[in-house]
Amino acid sequence: MRTIRFLLEKEFRQIFRNRAILLLIMVMPIMQLIILPLAADFEIKNINLSVVDHDHSPYSRELISKITASGYFRLQGYHASLHEAYRLIEQDKADLALEIPSGFERNLIRENEQQLFIAVNAINGTKAGLGGAYLSSILRDYNQDIRMEWIPPTRLQPLPTVEVIPKNRFNPQLNYQFFMVPGILAILLTMVGGFLSALNIVKEKEIGTIEQINVTPIRKHHFILGKLIPFWILGNVVFTLGLVVSWIIYGIFPQGNILAMYGFVWIYLLAVLGFGLLVSTYTETQQQAMFVMFFFMTIFILMGGLFTSIDSMPGWAKWIAALNPVSYLVEVMRMIILKGSGWSDILPHLGTLLAFAVVLNSWAIWNYRKTS
């Protein structure tokens, strides 16, 4: 313990000596947590709509008003032909084109049916799919409103109806920030812990102090622990600051067991710091360590369930995600913060992450070459 205490004193002196890096460690995650959830929003709004109205009837004008009043669409203008609407789509000035044929109102009243044409710019598949779904839903509501107008008022309901009243659990207002903030906090914690630990031993190699440490009687596991514990403490500080920012800025407060969340984060930091130290033992320069960590961080982020659900991935991707520690943290953060989960709910994830921590840190200790 005396050896570890001296190593910790050395590490903390090095950390606090570089005040610029310390400031970046504390300030950058907070700024990113404030800015990123405002931009990382999958709710599609301001969809540019081009309308070709050949009917110019009260029904067609009512339909267009209903579409623009929904708040999802931004009317780019009326056009005389579908060719002009296509040109706007080709110029990326319109996302959808709606063509209302001539005789729209007449055919709707006389024949009880009428077809509309929708052209969707599908370069952005997400925007195209959601935009088309929004417009189709508005058209169905409009059709239902017209049918209700035509049904003569009677004392008895002529047709049976089923009314569905949805209840949104865990996120009643469907606020997308409530879904993104826990995941972004998990990613920021991973980046801070992973990059700092990956650069630590390599920095000793570059400045030459690793040779002085190697000739001392310090054991390998003492050396790895001395490198791991300071960044484990800093990681907890960053995580706590992130929770405070989430509460103050977005009003997000953990609904579940806070001790369970911190316990999981403690084990997770051991795993991600062990991975960073493992990378540091294999690389010789900080540049190499940065590129290796950037490679793995890209995989961790894109296949961690932050933006894309793991359940929708193909089978081979699910196997990779099972080896991705970030996926467990993102899921557990959302479980505890939004669903109110406790120890019993996160035990399977905790066991898997504990195995990651043991394997990665043992591998880092074994791979560290200490010469006498």
WOWO-V479057 format. One line per field, one symbol per residue. ss: DSSP state (a for helix, b for strand, c for the rest). burial: # if it has 9 or more other C-alpha atoms within 8 Angstrom, else .. A space follows every 10 residues. Layout:
BEGIN
ss->???
burial->???
END
This chain:
BEGIN
ss->caaaaaaaaa aaaaaaacaa aaaaaaaaaa aaaaaaaaac ccccccbbbb bbbccccaaa aaaaaaaacc ccbbbbbbcc caaaaaaaaa cccccbbbbb cccaaaaaaa acccccbbbb ccccaaaaaa aaaaaaaaaa aaaaaaaaaa cccccccccc cccccccccc cccccaaaaa aaaaaaaaaa aaaaaaaaaa aaaaaaacaa aaaaccccca aaaaaaaaaa aaaaaaaaaa aaaaaaaaaa cccccccaaa aaaaaaaaaa aaaaaaaaaa aacccaaaaa aaaaaaaaaa aaccccccca aaccaaaaaa aaccaaaaaa aaaaaaaaac ccaaaaaaaa aaaaaaaaaa aaaaaaaccc cc
burial->...#..##.. ##..#..... .#..##..## ..##.##... #..#..#### #####....# #.#..###.. .#####..#. .#.###.##. ..######## #..##.##.. .........# #.....#### ##.##..##. .#........ .......... .......... #....##### ########## ########## ######...# ...#...#.# .######### ##..##.##. ###.###..# .#.####..# #..####### ########## #.####.### .##...#.## ######.#.# ......##.# #..####### ########## ##...#..## ..##.###.# #.###.#... ..
END
